[in-house]
């Protein structure tokens, strides 16, 4: 099956052809025809499956028919959890609508100045991509009108709920017409996501393309047990001297450690930069652009970078701190091994974090191979990774924003 077999406007087919897209992915094959029929759809799909085009293409096709409801508000509203994902989807919308006349997309997110967003919202537009918090601000200021919305898309709904956006999402939905079509996309359709879909959708259909457990067969997953923070620094120093690293992302638990670690890496001669929520949008966009251009080799990031970043040249992921959320582990390592490439994901884990490792392994259905660096063996070698610690809250050397000086991160040979 090719895109030519799907009844989309010729201008959309022209854009797809120019982009080099000929064969739709499984989620696109199943979702696009259903969305074109006007059904409410719940889609379980992971990052990298083509889900963005699965809802954008039929949304753009809908816009080829003039609206009977005149006004300045959007006809398509897309809610996403992060600024990076909002910018990525808006860019895709512009690309796919290149040959459609008078289709305008705007992007609204937190961390950016209000006046330019006021100007965008005051002008005619068809697609609005927004993060919930900033859109609520504009609703309260009466700067946005959602009465023309024909399609509401909730992308990465599970992530939005994890970030505490349940009430904002429901409030935004209540400001749209009840006759709207609703599309919900999530890694899982259970629990809070199922509850939300029941509240916002009517006779919805479910499309499950990938299981919750995603096998990253093209990513080599390694586990290094560590004794303390100093042991982490020595292991990291060793790993970063690997000549096979093209580009890498190092994930930390805190913004403060990310900044401190970048300072140390620069002192060691590594081309590195930080990415976290304390940076304004201009700084974050510039950093991601430099990463894509190859100007940055090592990105040290908090989980703000775990989703919405698609840099195909990332060869290694290093979990300096394990995530508390097993889903975040999947999204972190998914930043490598993109577009059919292979990748390496290395995770540091303390003796008391064995239960996190076990949770991740159960969630993914894959074992993470223990790895020992000669000369940097851990003092404690857990015989049973599945054994839970007596006190899960005592992860006393996990990064909390403080770290020892540069002497603990000096270069050594192996």
C-alpha positions as CSV (number, residue, x, y, z in Angstrom):
1,X,0.0,0.0,0.0
2,X,1.2,3.5,-0.8
3,X,0.0,7.0,0.1
4,X,-1.5,7.2,-3.3
5,X,-4.1,4.6,-2.2
6,X,-5.3,7.0,0.6
7,X,-7.9,9.6,-0.4
8,X,-6.0,12.8,0.5
9,X,-6.1,16.1,-1.3
10,X,-3.7,16.2,-4.3
11,X,-1.8,19.1,-2.8
12,X,-1.0,16.9,0.3
13,X,0.1,14.0,-2.0
14,X,2.4,16.5,-3.7
15,X,4.0,17.5,-0.4
16,X,4.4,13.9,0.6
17,X,6.1,13.1,-2.6
18,X,8.5,16.0,-2.2
19,X,9.3,14.8,1.3
20,X,10.1,11.3,-0.1
21,X,7.2,9.6,1.7
22,X,5.7,6.8,-0.4
23,X,4.7,4.0,1.9
24,X,2.6,4.7,5.0
25,X,3.5,3.2,8.3
26,X,1.1,0.7,10.1
27,X,-0.4,3.4,12.3
28,X,-0.9,5.7,9.3
29,X,-2.6,2.8,7.3
30,X,-5.1,2.2,10.1
31,X,-5.6,5.7,11.5
32,X,-5.9,8.0,8.5
33,X,-9.0,6.3,6.9
34,X,-10.8,6.3,10.3
35,X,-10.0,9.9,11.0
36,X,-11.1,10.9,7.5
37,X,-14.5,9.2,8.4
38,X,-14.8,11.6,11.3
39,X,-14.5,9.0,14.1
40,X,-13.2,9.7,17.6
41,X,-10.0,7.6,17.7
42,X,-7.8,6.4,20.6
43,X,-4.3,5.4,19.2
44,X,-1.7,3.5,21.1
45,X,1.6,4.2,19.3
46,X,5.1,4.8,20.4
47,X,7.5,7.5,19.3
48,X,9.0,6.9,15.9
49,X,6.0,5.0,14.4
50,X,4.8,7.9,12.3
51,X,1.9,8.9,14.5
52,X,2.3,12.7,13.8
53,X,1.5,12.3,10.1
54,X,-1.3,9.8,11.1
55,X,-3.3,12.7,12.5
56,X,-1.8,15.7,10.6
57,X,-2.6,14.4,7.1
58,X,-6.3,13.9,7.6
59,X,-6.5,17.1,9.6
60,X,-5.0,19.0,6.7
61,X,-7.4,17.2,4.3
62,X,-10.3,18.4,6.5
63,X,-9.1,22.0,6.1
64,X,-9.5,21.8,2.3
65,X,-13.2,22.1,2.9
66,X,-14.1,25.7,3.9
67,X,-15.6,26.1,7.4
68,X,-19.1,27.4,7.8
69,X,-18.1,29.0,11.0
70,X,-16.3,32.3,10.4
71,X,-13.8,33.7,12.8
72,X,-10.2,33.9,13.8
73,X,-9.9,30.8,16.0
74,X,-8.4,27.5,14.9
75,X,-10.2,24.6,13.3
76,X,-7.6,22.1,14.4
77,X,-6.3,22.2,18.0
78,X,-3.3,20.0,18.9
79,X,-2.3,19.7,22.6
80,X,1.1,18.4,23.5
81,X,3.1,18.1,26.7
82,X,6.3,19.9,25.8
83,X,7.6,22.9,23.9
84,X,9.9,20.8,21.8
85,X,7.1,18.5,20.6
86,X,4.9,21.5,19.9
87,X,7.6,23.0,17.6
88,X,8.2,19.7,15.9
89,X,4.6,19.1,15.1
90,X,4.1,22.7,13.9
91,X,7.1,22.2,11.6
92,X,5.6,19.0,10.2
93,X,2.3,20.8,9.6
94,X,4.0,23.5,7.6
95,X,5.9,20.9,5.6
96,X,2.8,18.8,4.7
97,X,0.6,22.0,4.0
98,X,3.2,23.5,1.7
99,X,1.0,23.3,-1.4
100,X,-2.3,24.0,0.3
101,X,-3.5,27.6,-0.1
102,X,-4.1,29.8,2.9
103,X,-3.5,27.2,5.5
104,X,-1.8,28.8,8.5
105,X,-0.3,27.1,11.5
106,X,0.7,28.8,14.8
107,X,2.5,27.4,17.8
108,X,1.9,28.5,21.4
109,X,4.0,27.3,24.4
110,X,5.4,28.4,27.7
111,X,8.7,30.1,28.2
112,X,8.2,32.4,25.3
113,X,7.2,36.1,25.3
114,X,3.4,36.8,25.3
115,X,3.2,39.7,22.7
116,X,4.2,37.7,19.6
117,X,1.7,35.0,20.6
118,X,-1.0,37.6,21.1
119,X,-0.3,38.8,17.5
120,X,-0.4,35.2,16.1
121,X,-3.7,34.5,17.9
122,X,-5.2,37.7,16.7
123,X,-4.7,36.8,13.0
124,X,-6.5,34.1,11.0
125,X,-5.1,30.7,11.5
126,X,-6.3,27.1,10.9
127,X,-4.0,24.9,13.1
128,X,-3.0,25.7,16.7
129,X,-0.3,23.6,18.3
130,X,-0.1,24.3,22.0
131,X,1.0,23.2,25.5
132,X,-1.9,23.2,28.0
133,X,-0.4,25.6,30.5
134,X,0.2,28.4,28.1
135,X,-3.1,27.9,26.3
136,X,-5.0,28.2,29.6
137,X,-3.2,31.5,30.1
138,X,-4.5,32.8,26.8
139,X,-8.0,31.5,27.4
140,X,-8.1,33.3,30.8
141,X,-6.9,36.5,29.0
142,X,-9.6,35.9,26.3
143,X,-6.9,36.0,23.6
144,X,-8.0,32.8,22.0
145,X,-11.3,31.6,20.6
146,X,-11.9,27.8,20.4
147,X,-15.4,27.9,19.2
148,X,-14.4,26.9,15.6
149,X,-12.5,23.8,16.6
150,X,-13.5,20.8,14.5
151,X,-10.8,18.4,15.6
152,X,-9.0,18.2,19.0
153,X,-5.8,16.1,19.1
154,X,-4.3,15.1,22.4
155,X,-0.7,13.9,21.6
156,X,1.2,12.0,24.2
157,X,-1.8,12.1,26.5
158,X,-0.1,9.8,29.0
159,X,2.8,12.3,29.4
160,X,0.4,15.3,29.8
161,X,-1.4,13.5,32.6
162,X,2.0,12.5,34.2
163,X,2.9,16.2,34.2
164,X,-0.3,17.2,36.0
165,X,-2.2,18.6,33.0
166,X,-5.5,16.6,33.6
167,X,-7.6,19.6,34.7
168,X,-6.1,22.0,32.0
169,X,-6.8,19.5,29.3
170,X,-10.4,19.0,30.4
171,X,-10.9,22.8,30.7
172,X,-9.5,23.4,27.2
173,X,-11.7,20.6,25.8
174,X,-14.8,22.2,27.5
175,X,-14.1,25.4,25.6
176,X,-14.4,23.6,22.2
177,X,-17.7,22.6,20.5
178,X,-19.1,19.3,21.7
179,X,-19.5,18.3,18.0
180,X,-15.7,18.2,17.6
181,X,-13.8,15.1,16.5
182,X,-11.3,14.0,19.2
183,X,-8.1,12.1,18.5
184,X,-6.1,10.8,21.5
185,X,-2.6,9.3,21.1
186,X,-0.7,7.7,24.0
187,X,1.9,5.0,24.7
188,X,-0.7,3.3,26.8
189,X,-4.5,3.5,26.8
190,X,-5.0,2.2,30.3
191,X,-5.5,3.9,33.7
192,X,-5.9,7.7,33.7
193,X,-5.7,7.8,29.9
194,X,-8.7,5.5,29.7
195,X,-10.6,7.7,32.2
196,X,-9.8,10.8,30.2
197,X,-10.8,9.3,26.9
198,X,-14.2,8.3,28.3
199,X,-14.8,11.9,29.5
200,X,-13.8,13.6,26.3
201,X,-14.7,11.1,23.5
202,X,-17.9,9.7,22.0
203,X,-18.1,6.1,20.8
204,X,-14.4,6.1,20.2
205,X,-12.5,3.4,18.3
206,X,-9.2,2.0,19.4
207,X,-6.1,1.4,17.3
208,X,-3.3,-0.4,19.0
209,X,-0.2,-0.5,16.7
210,X,2.5,-1.4,19.1
211,X,2.4,-3.0,22.6
212,X,3.3,-1.1,25.7
213,X,6.5,-3.2,25.8
214,X,8.7,-1.9,23.0
215,X,11.7,-4.0,22.0
216,X,14.6,-1.8,21.1
217,X,16.4,-4.6,19.3
218,X,18.7,-2.2,17.5
219,X,19.9,-0.6,20.8
220,X,22.5,-2.3,22.9
221,X,21.5,-1.8,26.6
222,X,24.2,-2.0,29.2
223,X,24.1,-1.6,33.0
224,X,27.0,-0.4,35.2
225,X,26.6,-0.8,38.9
226,X,28.2,2.1,40.8
227,X,29.3,2.6,44.4
228,X,28.9,6.4,44.7
229,X,28.9,9.6,42.8
230,X,32.7,9.6,42.4
231,X,32.4,6.2,40.8
232,X,29.9,7.6,38.4
233,X,32.2,10.3,37.3
234,X,35.1,7.9,36.7
235,X,32.9,5.6,34.6
236,X,31.5,8.5,32.6
237,X,35.0,9.8,31.9
238,X,36.0,6.3,30.6
239,X,32.8,6.0,28.4
240,X,33.2,9.4,26.8
241,X,36.7,8.5,25.6
242,X,35.1,5.8,23.4
243,X,35.9,6.7,19.7
244,X,32.7,5.1,18.5
245,X,30.6,7.9,20.1
246,X,29.2,10.1,17.3
247,X,26.9,12.2,19.5
248,X,25.5,11.4,23.0
249,X,22.9,12.5,25.4
250,X,23.6,12.2,29.1
251,X,20.5,12.2,31.3
252,X,20.6,13.6,34.8
253,X,18.0,13.9,37.5
254,X,18.4,17.6,38.2
255,X,19.0,20.8,36.2
256,X,21.7,21.9,38.6
257,X,23.8,18.7,38.0
258,X,23.3,19.1,34.2
259,X,24.8,22.5,34.3
260,X,27.6,21.4,36.6
261,X,28.4,18.4,34.6
262,X,28.6,20.5,31.4
263,X,31.2,22.8,33.1
264,X,33.3,19.7,34.0
265,X,33.0,18.2,30.5
266,X,34.1,21.4,28.9
267,X,37.1,21.6,31.2
268,X,38.0,18.1,30.0
269,X,37.8,19.2,26.4
270,X,34.4,17.7,25.5
271,X,32.1,19.7,23.2
272,X,29.0,19.8,25.4
273,X,25.9,21.7,26.3
274,X,23.0,21.5,28.7
275,X,19.3,21.3,28.0
276,X,16.7,21.7,30.8
277,X,13.6,23.5,31.9
278,X,15.3,26.5,33.4
279,X,16.5,27.6,29.9
280,X,14.3,29.9,27.9
281,X,12.8,28.7,24.7
282,X,15.3,30.6,22.5
283,X,18.2,28.9,24.3
284,X,16.6,25.5,24.1
285,X,15.8,25.8,20.4
286,X,19.3,27.0,19.7
287,X,20.8,24.1,21.6
288,X,18.7,21.5,19.7
289,X,19.5,23.1,16.4
290,X,23.2,23.0,17.1
291,X,22.9,19.4,18.1
292,X,21.2,18.6,14.8
293,X,23.9,20.4,12.9
294,X,26.6,18.4,14.7
295,X,28.0,21.5,16.5
296,X,27.4,19.8,19.9
297,X,28.8,16.3,20.5
298,X,27.5,15.7,24.1
299,X,24.1,17.0,25.4
300,X,23.5,16.8,29.1
301,X,19.8,16.9,29.7
302,X,17.0,16.4,32.2
303,X,13.9,14.5,31.0
304,X,12.7,17.6,29.1
305,X,14.8,16.1,26.2
306,X,13.5,12.6,26.5
307,X,10.6,13.3,24.0
308,X,10.3,15.4,20.9
309,X,14.0,15.3,19.9
310,X,14.8,13.5,16.7
311,X,18.5,13.6,16.0
312,X,19.4,10.6,13.9
313,X,23.1,10.9,14.6
314,X,22.9,10.3,18.3
315,X,24.8,7.0,18.8
316,X,24.9,6.8,22.6
317,X,22.6,7.4,25.6
318,X,24.0,7.5,29.1
319,X,21.6,7.4,32.1
320,X,23.9,9.1,34.6
321,X,20.8,8.9,36.9
322,X,18.1,6.3,36.4
323,X,14.7,7.7,35.8
324,X,12.0,7.1,38.5
325,X,9.5,6.4,35.7
326,X,10.0,3.3,33.7
327,X,8.3,4.8,30.7
328,X,10.9,7.6,30.7
329,X,13.6,5.0,30.4
330,X,12.0,3.8,27.1
331,X,11.8,7.4,25.8
332,X,15.3,8.2,26.8
333,X,17.0,5.3,25.1
334,X,14.7,5.9,22.1
335,X,16.7,9.0,21.3
336,X,19.3,6.7,19.8
337,X,18.9,4.0,17.2
338,X,16.7,6.3,15.1
339,X,15.9,5.8,11.4
340,X,17.2,2.2,11.3
341,X,20.5,3.0,12.9
342,X,22.0,1.1,15.8
343,X,22.6,2.7,19.2
344,X,24.1,2.1,22.7
345,X,22.4,2.9,26.0
346,X,24.4,2.7,29.2
347,X,22.7,3.1,32.6
348,X,24.4,3.7,36.0
349,X,22.6,2.1,38.9
350,X,23.4,2.0,42.6
351,X,23.1,-1.1,44.7
352,X,19.9,0.3,46.2
353,X,18.4,1.0,42.8
354,X,18.1,-2.6,41.8
355,X,14.4,-2.4,42.1
356,X,14.3,0.3,39.4
357,X,16.3,-1.9,37.1
358,X,13.9,-4.8,37.7
359,X,10.9,-2.5,37.0
360,X,12.4,-1.4,33.7
361,X,13.2,-4.9,32.6
362,X,9.7,-6.1,33.4
363,X,8.2,-3.1,31.6
364,X,10.3,-3.6,28.4
365,X,10.4,-7.4,28.6
366,X,14.2,-7.2,28.0
367,X,17.2,-7.7,30.3
368,X,19.8,-5.0,30.6
369,X,23.2,-6.6,30.3
370,X,25.5,-5.9,33.3
371,X,28.8,-4.4,32.2
372,X,32.0,-4.1,34.1
373,X,34.9,-1.8,33.1
374,X,38.3,-3.3,34.1
375,X,39.8,-1.2,36.8
376,X,36.4,0.3,37.7
377,X,34.6,-2.6,39.1
378,X,31.9,-1.9,41.8
379,X,32.6,-2.8,45.3
380,X,29.1,-4.3,45.7
381,X,28.0,-6.8,43.1
382,X,24.3,-7.5,43.6
383,X,23.6,-11.2,43.1
384,X,19.9,-10.5,42.5
385,X,18.9,-7.3,40.7
386,X,15.2,-8.0,41.5
387,X,15.6,-7.6,45.2
388,X,14.0,-4.4,46.3
389,X,15.8,-2.2,48.8
390,X,14.6,-1.8,52.4
391,X,14.3,2.0,51.9
392,X,13.5,3.0,48.4
393,X,13.7,6.7,49.3
394,X,17.4,6.4,50.3
395,X,19.1,7.0,47.0
396,X,21.7,9.1,48.9
397,X,24.3,9.7,46.2
398,X,21.9,10.2,43.4
399,X,22.3,13.7,41.9
400,X,20.4,16.3,43.9
401,X,22.2,19.3,42.4
402,X,25.5,19.0,44.3
403,X,28.7,17.2,43.4
404,X,32.3,17.0,44.4
405,X,34.9,19.1,42.6
406,X,36.7,18.4,39.3
407,X,39.3,16.2,41.0
408,X,36.7,13.4,41.2
409,X,36.3,13.6,37.4
410,X,40.0,13.7,36.3
411,X,41.0,11.8,33.2
412,X,42.7,8.4,33.6
413,X,43.9,5.7,31.3
414,X,42.6,2.1,31.1
